[in-house]
Amino acid sequence: MIAEVAMLGMGQPDVIPLWFGEGDEPTPSFICEAAARAMAAGETFYTFVLGIPPLRAALARYETGLHAKPVDAGRVVVTSSGMQGFF
C-alpha cells in the first residue's frame, strides 16, 4: 500500500517525500527546545492513545482554518508515524 502511494507522489514537485523512513530535513530548533523542556518536566511516559488533548484541539483548529470547514478534535488522532496510523 505505501509503495503505491509513494509511486503516485514520486517526482511531483509539490509533494514532500515522507513515505519511507525519515526525512532529510533537520528538526527545527523550536521543536528540539520544546522536547527538551517536556522531558525536563518529566513528560517521558506513555500518554493518551489518540494524542494529547490540547495538541488534538490545536490541530483541529488549524485544519478548520486551513479548509474553512469545521474539524472536531474528536476526529483528530496523533500518531508517532504514518505506518502506525495505518495500523
Secondary structure, DSSP 8 states (H G I E B T S, - for coil): -HHHHHHHHTT-TT----SSS--SS---HHHHHHHHHHHHTT--S---TT--HHHHHHHHHHHHHHHTS---GGG----SSHHHHH-
